[in-house]
Amino acid sequence: MAKNNRWLLPDGVEEILPKQAWQIESFQRQALDLYRSWGYELIIPPLIEYSESLLIAMGSDMDLQTFKLTDQLSGRTLAIRADITPQTARIDAHGWPQSGPSRFCYIGTVVRTKPKTQLSSRLPIELGAELYGDASLHSDQEAISLMLATIALAGVERVHLDLGHLGIYRGLVAATGLAADQITLLTDAFERKAATEVKQILCENLSDQKLIDMLAALVELNGDLSVLAKAKTILADAPAAVRQALEDLDTIAQWVSQRFPDTPIVLDLAEIRAYSYHSGLIFAAYIDGVGHSVANGGRFDGIGKAFGRSRPATGFTVSVNTLLPQIFAEQDDDLIIAPHSDDTALEQCIADLRAQGKRVVRELPDAGKPSNCGYQLVLQEGEWQIQALN
């Protein structure tokens, strides 16, 4: 790299400058206070771990997203976390095991080898909340409610919610008896919503016309709540597990429409893009002006099995970086500059203002006023007062 380009950062890596950083920090504080009020316990997992612990049973998708390096102390392979949920599962299993439901929240940076989308960061700040130990839909309802409350803190007034259920697709695929390589091809086509390709793969590898029709129909089963009635007709002869998954999705969709009547819902029965540890209901939040989701969540039952404690679990993560344009709003600068003076009354005034949460800087006589000051302290009629800078 040329000397004059040493300031450049790698693709997908960015720095967050003062105004945005303070806005994000303020948002994070409010979010953690919100989670605390809901009974969630704050955890701070490590940035790096042994790779066999961090990636155990996490699937190839997570492995490809993870940076690895050699530990100079032990010689073992370390991994930098690309997702915090596996760490939370380990904490639930060993770090802080409880006999009943456990609620955890966290905020931290994850590091990924590639961005999830073309415009997303490789160093996203993830804010999340997860609930372990309860398999009922009440937990999923709590997760969705808390996710929407989190987004509302950023000042977002309108959220679009996507709902799906992995049990529908996976249950149908399990009934086909397809080989692993055939399932991989089919799943890839589903993720791309390639209807023609899906139909071709099914017709070439299956003889059961009912299964072919049901799986092929999933690609087109997306839209508003009316999709559910159509899906129940198409999947009437599906395995019991598939029909139960559809009923659960229906229950959640109806609940969201009643609990959050101003939140548009999109149902997508072919939405299967999720980490391999996800197991059932999945949901994502979208906001106007952003081309990808700002928050994702869902059920990940059994994620702790690899750590010796398999429990039902649900939760979500919010991409703070993606919400940044919503959180950050240009405002008049509130920084106050105080003159260089030994006046004890000035010292007391500065201390009082800082105790009130005001930002006050002292003037450095040889450096001039900082360019980001909006106000100054001036002595008027024997009292120090705040005055706007022209």
Buried (B, 14 or more C-beta within 10 A) or exposed (E): EEEEEEEEEEEBEEEBEEBBEEBBEEBBEEBBEBBEEBEBBEBEBEEBBBBEBBBBBBEEBBBEBBBBEEEEEEEEBBBBBBBBBBBBBBBBBEEEBEEEBBBBBBBBBBBBBEBBEEEBBBBBBBBBBBBBBBBEBEBBBBBBBBBBBBBEBBEBEEBBBBBBBBBBBBBBBBBBEBEEEBBEBBBEBBEEBBBEBBBBBBEEBBEEEEBBEBBBBBBBBBBEBEBBEBBBEBBEEBBEBBBBBBEBBBBBBEBBBEEBEEBEBBBBBBBBBBBEBBBBBBBBBBBEEBEBBBBBBBBBBBBBBBBEBBBBBBBBBBBBBBBBEBBBEEEEBEBBBBBEBEEEEBBEBBEEBEEEEBBBBBBEEEEEEEEEBBBBBEBEEEEBEBEEEE
